[in-house]
């Protein structure tokens, strides 16, 4: 058997973790309907990416970070956030921009097995959430900070 052929023995992502059906509807709710500010996902029973919680539309970025912090120093999560910020093109006044970003939150203090599971399953979630503007990997609160995310979102804006 060739190493380069796709085998039916290994369908889906490298980790074998699948994306739950509820995620597609929630993604439409945050992207098109603007129903939520953020959605936090977790891997349930090492088998399926599921929704853990939603952030109301009036939730802040600090609320999002607080939730990530509250899950504990050994827990990983994924977060989808509808990020709003000011952007000034050269010669114009500030305009409000929005960008959806998907964050992989795997603290340095998490166990290796958990970090590997979340890292290898991230692509499955990326493919399920087509059209996300930015992908961010954070291992501590400094990398997940508003300033760091703002810089990453602005890096692809036109000046």
Backbone bond lengths (Angstrom), bond angles and torsions (degrees), N, CA, C in turn:
res aa  C-N    CA-C-N  psi(-1)  N-CA   C-N-CA  omega(-1)  CA-C   N-CA-C  phi
1 X - - - 1.452 - - 1.532 108.73 -
2 X 1.287 116.70 132.25 1.460 122.46 -179.25 1.521 110.79 -71.63
3 X 1.315 116.53 143.70 1.460 121.03 176.38 1.519 111.91 -72.12
4 X 1.312 117.83 -16.87 1.459 121.67 -174.18 1.520 113.68 -96.92
5 X 1.320 118.04 -7.55 1.460 120.68 178.21 1.508 110.06 -85.06
6 X 1.335 115.64 145.10 1.460 119.35 174.40 1.519 107.96 -75.42
7 X 1.287 116.34 132.51 1.453 120.68 -179.83 1.514 109.91 -107.60
8 X 1.321 116.72 143.73 1.461 119.97 178.33 1.528 110.78 -74.14
9 X 1.310 117.20 -7.83 1.466 120.84 177.95 1.531 110.09 -71.29
10 X 1.328 117.61 -29.17 1.453 121.99 -175.52 1.531 111.20 -119.88
11 X 1.338 119.19 65.94 1.459 120.03 179.02 1.525 111.17 -74.87
12 X 1.324 116.54 155.72 1.465 120.94 173.51 1.505 113.34 74.27
13 X 1.347 116.13 -160.21 1.456 121.56 -175.89 1.523 111.90 -67.57
14 X 1.316 115.15 162.60 1.464 121.37 -178.02 1.524 112.13 -57.56
15 X 1.315 117.67 -31.89 1.464 121.18 -176.49 1.517 112.80 -84.03
16 X 1.341 117.98 -15.34 1.457 120.84 -176.03 1.516 113.01 81.50
17 X 1.326 118.15 2.61 1.457 122.76 179.94 1.524 108.59 -82.59
18 X 1.332 117.13 132.46 1.458 119.66 178.90 1.533 110.86 -106.03
19 X 1.317 115.39 163.88 1.465 122.44 -179.66 1.530 107.77 -96.45
20 X 1.326 117.60 127.41 1.466 120.92 -178.60 1.529 110.99 -66.63
21 X 1.324 115.72 153.39 1.465 121.93 -178.14 1.531 112.77 -63.28
22 X 1.334 117.66 -31.60 1.472 121.64 -177.49 1.534 112.27 -62.85
23 X 1.303 116.95 -22.85 1.467 121.04 -176.42 1.527 111.77 -67.09
24 X 1.306 118.00 -35.98 1.470 120.86 -179.19 1.530 111.67 -63.20
25 X 1.327 117.09 -43.67 1.466 120.63 178.69 1.530 110.61 -66.64
26 X 1.322 116.37 -43.86 1.467 120.44 179.60 1.524 110.74 -62.11
27 X 1.327 116.91 -36.27 1.465 120.91 178.56 1.528 110.46 -64.00
28 X 1.312 116.93 -42.75 1.467 120.84 176.06 1.525 110.04 -62.59
29 X 1.329 116.88 -40.19 1.471 121.52 179.70 1.521 112.05 -62.11
30 X 1.313 118.09 -37.07 1.471 119.81 -178.94 1.531 111.00 -84.74
31 X 1.327 117.56 -35.08 1.464 120.52 -175.23 1.533 112.35 -80.14
32 X 1.313 117.08 -49.00 1.466 120.27 -174.23 1.526 112.72 -97.14
33 X 1.311 116.97 -45.04 1.468 120.77 -175.39 1.525 113.21 -84.99
34 X 1.351 116.93 -15.00 1.477 122.24 -178.08 1.533 110.81 55.70
35 X 1.326 116.00 39.95 1.462 121.89 -177.14 1.527 112.59 -77.22
36 X 1.334 116.28 -31.66 1.467 121.06 -177.46 1.520 110.49 -125.87
37 X 1.340 116.15 157.82 1.461 121.58 172.02 1.531 109.04 -86.87
38 X 1.350 115.55 -40.22 1.466 118.88 179.71 1.516 110.95 -150.57
39 X 1.334 114.26 162.27 1.461 122.53 174.29 1.530 106.49 -134.74
40 X 1.319 115.86 133.13 1.473 121.47 176.53 1.532 107.66 -107.42
41 X 1.335 114.93 132.93 1.462 121.55 179.92 1.520 110.18 -115.58
42 X 1.326 115.66 152.87 1.471 120.92 173.60 1.521 108.52 -138.50
43 X 1.314 116.43 163.95 1.459 120.98 176.47 1.525 107.37 -97.02
44 X 1.330 114.37 117.29 1.463 121.45 -176.46 1.534 109.84 -91.42
45 X 1.309 115.99 126.33 1.476 123.28 177.27 1.530 113.30 53.31
46 X 1.324 117.26 30.69 1.472 123.01 -179.80 1.534 112.98 58.66
47 X 1.356 117.88 20.27 1.460 120.50 -174.13 1.520 114.85 -127.10
48 X 1.341 117.68 -29.43 1.462 119.24 -171.10 1.530 111.49 -145.78
49 X 1.344 115.27 135.58 1.466 120.50 174.97 1.517 107.20 -82.88
50 X 1.334 116.16 121.35 1.465 122.80 -176.98 1.528 110.23 -127.22
51 X 1.312 115.55 164.23 1.465 120.76 176.89 1.517 109.22 -80.93
52 X 1.334 115.17 130.02 1.461 120.67 176.64 1.524 110.36 -93.82
53 X 1.338 116.36 -45.98 1.457 119.76 -179.03 1.526 110.48 -159.62
54 X 1.323 114.63 162.32 1.467 122.95 175.70 1.520 108.50 -116.91
55 X 1.315 116.95 149.78 1.454 122.00 171.55 1.519 108.38 -106.95
56 X 1.323 117.97 126.41 1.462 121.86 178.38 1.521 110.23 -55.16
57 X 1.310 116.12 161.85 1.467 120.83 -177.38 1.532 112.18 -59.85
58 X 1.339 117.58 -30.26 1.471 120.43 -179.11 1.539 112.58 -88.74
59 X 1.330 117.69 5.91 1.467 120.99 177.54 1.533 109.42 -68.17
60 X 1.319 115.92 152.94 1.466 121.60 -178.46 1.530 110.32 -103.40
61 X 1.315 114.95 170.67 1.466 119.61 176.74 1.527 110.02 -65.60
62 X 1.325 116.72 -33.12 1.468 120.36 176.50 1.527 111.20 -62.86
63 X 1.335 117.41 -37.01 1.474 120.98 176.37 1.527 110.48 -60.74
64 X 1.329 115.22 -43.07 1.465 122.02 178.84 1.538 110.37 -61.03
65 X 1.326 116.15 -49.82 1.469 120.42 179.45 1.527 111.45 -62.95
66 X 1.322 116.28 -37.29 1.466 120.71 179.05 1.525 110.55 -61.38
67 X 1.324 116.51 -41.95 1.464 119.55 178.55 1.528 110.70 -62.87
68 X 1.321 117.02 -44.68 1.473 119.92 178.53 1.526 110.82 -60.17
69 X 1.319 116.15 -40.19 1.458 121.32 179.93 1.539 110.81 -67.50
70 X 1.324 116.44 -38.81 1.469 121.18 -175.97 1.528 113.97 -70.44
71 X 1.333 118.70 -20.02 1.467 118.98 179.91 1.520 111.88 -70.99
72 X 1.326 116.53 -15.51 1.456 120.83 175.78 1.519 112.90 109.14
73 X 1.334 116.18 155.86 1.467 121.52 -174.63 1.526 114.15 -71.20
74 X 1.331 118.20 -12.75 1.461 120.39 -178.76 1.523 112.45 -107.08
75 X 1.351 117.39 8.24 1.460 121.46 -176.30 1.524 112.00 -108.86
76 X 1.303 116.01 138.33 1.469 122.40 175.73 1.532 108.62 -102.25
77 X 1.306 115.98 157.41 1.463 122.17 177.70 1.522 108.92 -153.29
78 X 1.331 115.08 167.00 1.461 122.58 167.63 1.517 105.97 -116.21
79 X 1.319 116.32 145.84 1.460 120.34 177.14 1.514 110.81 -135.16
80 X 1.326 116.42 133.16 1.461 122.63 173.76 1.512 106.42 -108.69
81 X 1.327 117.26 123.82 1.466 121.16 -173.85 1.527 110.30 -129.78
82 X 1.332 116.21 133.94 1.466 122.43 174.89 1.523 106.94 -91.20
83 X 1.316 115.36 96.16 1.465 123.67 -170.11 1.527 110.52 -91.17
84 X 1.327 117.28 125.61 1.468 122.77 177.12 1.524 109.07 -112.05
85 X 1.335 114.82 138.15 1.463 119.30 179.86 1.514 109.82 -156.51
86 X 1.326 115.26 164.67 1.463 122.07 178.09 1.519 109.46 -89.80
87 X 1.328 115.51 139.50 1.457 120.39 178.07 1.523 109.06 -139.09
88 X 1.326 115.72 133.40 1.463 120.43 178.80 1.519 109.46 -114.99
89 X 1.323 115.59 116.74 1.460 120.20 171.93 1.520 107.20 -77.59
90 X 1.306 116.95 155.20 1.456 121.42 -178.12 1.530 110.46 -57.23
91 X 1.331 115.50 124.95 1.458 121.30 176.91 1.520 114.73 81.97
92 X 1.331 118.50 7.42 1.470 121.05 178.48 1.519 109.89 -126.27
93 X 1.312 114.72 168.30 1.467 119.08 177.00 1.535 109.21 -82.41
94 X 1.325 115.10 168.95 1.462 120.47 -179.64 1.521 111.18 -60.40
95 X 1.311 115.46 138.71 1.453 121.14 173.70 1.518 108.12 -123.08
96 X 1.317 115.69 149.90 1.458 120.59 179.68 1.523 108.68 -84.34
97 X 1.329 116.00 129.84 1.462 121.39 178.84 1.519 109.25 -120.18
98 X 1.317 114.75 155.02 1.458 121.36 175.10 1.513 108.34 -129.58
99 X 1.315 115.51 140.58 1.453 120.44 177.59 1.526 108.32 -145.51
100 X 1.311 115.79 127.87 1.457 119.89 174.13 1.518 108.21 -81.08
101 X 1.328 116.37 129.91 1.463 118.58 172.95 1.514 110.00 -125.34
102 X 1.320 114.72 149.53 1.450 121.92 176.96 1.518 107.35 -113.45
103 X 1.328 115.53 122.98 1.459 120.95 -177.24 1.521 110.44 -110.67
104 X 1.316 114.46 135.78 1.450 121.23 169.33 1.530 106.03 -99.86
105 X 1.324 116.24 114.66 1.468 122.60 -177.86 1.527 108.08 -104.50
106 X 1.316 116.49 104.29 1.467 122.85 178.40 1.522 108.17 -131.54
107 X 1.337 117.58 91.61 1.469 120.42 -178.36 1.531 111.74 -60.80
108 X 1.319 115.04 149.31 1.467 120.75 177.08 1.519 111.83 -55.76
109 X 1.332 116.57 -28.27 1.459 121.79 -176.06 1.531 113.35 -82.58
110 X 1.336 118.47 -5.51 1.467 121.35 177.92 1.524 109.59 -71.42
111 X 1.319 115.58 154.76 1.459 120.20 179.13 1.534 109.68 -68.79
112 X 1.322 115.07 146.96 1.465 122.26 -176.78 1.535 111.23 -54.25
113 X 1.320 117.50 -45.35 1.471 121.27 -177.80 1.532 110.72 -59.05
114 X 1.322 116.64 -42.63 1.462 120.68 -179.73 1.531 110.53 -67.17
115 X 1.327 116.60 -43.53 1.473 120.17 179.02 1.525 110.83 -61.72
116 X 1.318 116.95 -40.06 1.462 120.79 179.25 1.531 110.69 -66.10
117 X 1.329 116.97 -41.14 1.464 120.94 179.11 1.528 110.64 -62.12
118 X 1.334 117.02 -46.49 1.466 120.76 -179.33 1.531 111.55 -68.33
119 X 1.321 117.50 -38.43 1.465 120.58 179.02 1.526 111.56 -65.34
120 X 1.323 116.38 -43.62 1.465 119.65 -177.10 1.527 112.51 -76.53
121 X 1.321 118.03 -15.71 1.472 121.51 179.77 1.529 112.66 -97.70
122 X 1.317 117.88 -8.32 1.467 122.48 -176.18 1.532 111.56 -60.29
123 X 1.328 117.61 -39.08 1.466 120.93 -179.83 1.526 112.07 -62.33
124 X 1.315 117.30 -36.98 1.473 120.35 179.07 1.529 110.28 -60.95
125 X 1.324 116.47 -41.78 1.464 120.39 179.17 1.526 110.57 -70.53
126 X 1.327 117.11 -39.20 1.471 121.22 176.89 1.530 110.89 -56.71
127 X 1.325 116.39 -45.56 1.465 120.60 -178.50 1.526 111.39 -67.68
128 X 1.314 117.43 -33.44 1.467 120.98 179.67 1.526 111.39 -71.74
129 X 1.333 117.01 -29.06 1.463 122.03 -177.23 1.528 109.98 -106.94
130 X 1.295 116.37 67.59 1.458 122.00 -177.19 1.528 110.64 -67.93
131 X 1.326 116.19 132.50 1.463 120.24 177.54 1.519 114.46 101.52
132 X 1.320 117.67 7.01 1.469 120.89 175.91 1.528 108.00 -68.21
133 X 1.343 116.70 136.80 1.459 121.40 -174.08 1.515 115.58 -77.06
134 X 1.322 118.07 -26.40 1.461 120.65 -174.26 1.528 109.24 -154.57
135 X 1.315 115.47 145.21 1.466 121.66 174.74 1.511 108.00 -117.11
136 X 1.327 115.67 130.97 1.460 121.23 -175.25 1.521 108.92 -129.02
137 X 1.325 116.40 136.00 1.457 121.16 173.43 1.520 107.50 -113.34
138 X 1.326 115.95 126.27 1.464 120.76 -178.65 1.525 109.58 -127.77
139 X 1.336 114.61 135.70 1.467 120.50 178.49 1.523 112.14 -114.77
140 X 1.336 116.72 -8.31 1.470 121.11 176.43 1.521 108.86 -153.65
141 X 1.324 116.41 171.58 1.469 121.19 -175.99 1.529 112.64 -65.36
142 X 1.314 117.93 -25.20 1.469 120.23 177.92 1.529 109.95 -66.43
143 X 1.332 116.66 -42.74 1.467 120.49 179.03 1.524 112.56 -71.76
144 X 1.329 116.72 -23.04 1.468 121.36 179.51 1.526 112.02 -95.32
145 X 1.324 117.82 -2.45 1.471 121.63 -175.19 1.523 112.01 -61.45
146 X 1.323 115.34 156.49 1.466 122.23 179.36 1.530 110.29 -55.76
147 X 1.314 117.02 -45.02 1.463 121.95 -177.07 1.531 111.52 -62.68
148 X 1.327 116.14 -42.88 1.465 120.81 -179.07 1.537 110.53 -67.38
149 X 1.329 116.99 -42.56 1.462 121.30 178.71 1.528 110.42 -66.99
150 X 1.327 116.65 -41.14 1.465 120.69 177.94 1.532 110.59 -58.85
151 X 1.311 115.99 -44.37 1.466 120.90 179.30 1.540 110.93 -61.41
152 X 1.337 116.46 -41.93 1.458 120.23 179.83 1.531 111.27 -67.85
153 X 1.315 117.00 -38.18 1.473 120.36 179.28 1.523 110.76 -68.96
154 X 1.310 116.83 -40.47 1.469 120.66 179.75 1.519 113.35 -71.52
155 X 1.314 117.43 -21.28 1.470 121.02 -176.17 1.520 112.68 -61.83
156 X 1.313 117.34 -23.44 1.471 120.03 -179.50 1.522 112.69 -104.64
157 X 1.337 118.10 2.43 1.463 121.77 177.42 1.519 110.46 -78.00
158 X 1.311 115.56 152.60 1.472 119.53 173.59 1.505 109.11 -78.64
159 X 1.321 116.05 144.82 1.480 118.98 -179.07 1.503 111.89 -100.82
